[in-house]
Amino acid sequence: MIQTACPLDCFDACSIVCDPSRPKKLVAGNANPYTNGVLCAHLNKHIHETKRVEKPVVNGKEVSMEEALDAVAKALQKEWLLWRGSGNLGIMQLVTNLLASKTAGVLTHGTLCDGAGNAGIEAGRGVNRLLPIEQIAKSEVVVVWGRNVTVTNAHLMPYIQDKEIIVIDPVKTKIAKMANLHLQVKPRSDFYLATILARFIIMENAEDREWLEEFASEYEEYYEFTRTFRIKAILEHIGLSLSDIGDFLLMLQNKRVVFLVGAGVQRYEIGDSTLRAIDALAALMGLFGKEGCGVSYLSNSKLGFNNPFEVKTKTEPIATTPFSKYKTVIVQGGNPAESMPCSSRVINELKQVENLIYFGLYENETSKLANIIIPAKNFLEKDDVRLSYGHQYVQKMNKVYDSDIGISEYDFTQEILKRLNLEPIESENYYIDFWLNQTIKTENRYISPNFNEIPYKEGFGEKGGEEFEFIDDFYDDFEDIKALRRFRKNRITQSEEFWLLTPKSNKTLNFQFERPKPAVYIPPNLNIESGSRVLVKSIWGSLELTAEVTDKLRNDTVLIYCGVKGVNNLTPPVSSQEGDMACYGDVKVTIEKLD
């Protein structure tokens, strides 16, 4: 049996063992104990059933790998762009950064999913440390805030199922139905909820003054900041009552509390402020640096590592990448034609690229636009290292079997450098050992070098000893900007608008594998029957879908699952205020019945 790990974009980063003689039968391993003996359907079903790119293609013709690499090398003679997706989170995917640094390559900066929240955390805490699952298990109350744990973090469920659970989410998710309290807030209102909760904490003298005096002494100034928001107006805005606030605070009194915060709360221009406000609420309660307490978000998996793939080169913002500026673009492990916001703009830009090179595993909307296609090795066919943003375990991904299909990212980089007569990079084993040698090895496991059993116990900042920094400034003009865009584009009528949510489904992973049902889920108040064809329209584009009525949504909200073909026709080409992240949530739509 050979040890490897799941490469997919997920908190769990599951441990896997595989018998090379039965490569389609993956079994849970123990290099990461949280895998807990179970693997998801993506691994034993979708990985093997999804149609794979098997042959290199140049200008519509199947060619040998040598010919395809020659074509790539020729296309990289002038400035070119590398756009990398998150289809595989193995650390060796980043080796192509070295190719960019040795040629005229341009990289992207920012993220599509979590950068705003990370920026907010770093602004308050200094660094974004992992909250270990061991500490979550020791909590008494778990606040699941914009995180659909049963879908995006299923292996965490055994550690929280015996807790008191509060869910804050616009959708009545499966975890919300299990909760002791569900606050079904208005989308994009999490900052305001966290701020008003913080105000009530101090009004009721429920703050942890002893901890605050040592680690966050400017809490009184923060209280003055919270007073700039009027209680009645905020409660009306977020869709809650004083009774809801009271119920929430009562459940938290004198308890060990953990906030499990998901990416959903920060998919907006103000996403960094939202995480800073949630962190500020936790700070007032003294939840940092204590057993069974804290705020869990997507941690910085590279914290404490020296990164050999970190290079200095020109970059473009990933949320609004101007593809058409470049004659050559390499898309690695991603599908920007579908996954990036404002798909019509992205597709138009990609069509203008003279040499669009797709380097990946599966056929998708982007590969269909490419004139050069390079098949990649899958995670079972190459060596790699897996870091995790959900736990402290680093895992060696060993090659399980040889395959004639595709090329690894490492070999791709070396082959292109050779064709360009440039110095080769170090050996593959050099880089893998470089990462593993920085870890803490214990009990046959690798632990992240900056792992803290109780994070922030000694204070904040990279070395501890610093204070928590409260947010002291906030600006949000979304409604004004939305009105201005509507006026300029004249693409939306005066019809009633609804917040559009695009969460992950349990059948797909972003835009990989089996796609969700092409439907828009709507509340009953629209008086549209299930099965009706409707036109969903934003100021950025439109999409025809089948309507499905559900009682899981607020009356001001509709839902289309991430992965539905064309869903990002509707989303805005906007970057967050901090963190350079796509703002999929900053959009409202109208619903028009077509039949």
PyMOL commands that set and color helices and strands:
alter all, ss='L'
color gray80, all
select helices_A, chain A and resi 33-35+41-49+65-75+91-102+115-125+133-137+149-152+154-160+174-178+190-203+209-215+219-226+231-238+242-252+263-266+271-284+318-320+323-325+336-339+343-351+367-369+379-381+409-419+428-436+478-489+524-526+567-569
alter helices_A, ss='H'
color red, helices_A
select strands_A, chain A and resi 2-5+15-18+26-28+57-58+61-62+80-84+105-109+141-145+164-168+181-183+257-261+294-296+315-317+328-332+355-360+372-375+384-386+393-397+440-442+445-447+498-501+519-522+533-537+542-549+557-559+588-593
alter strands_A, ss='S'
color yellow, strands_A
deselect
rebuild
show_as cartoon
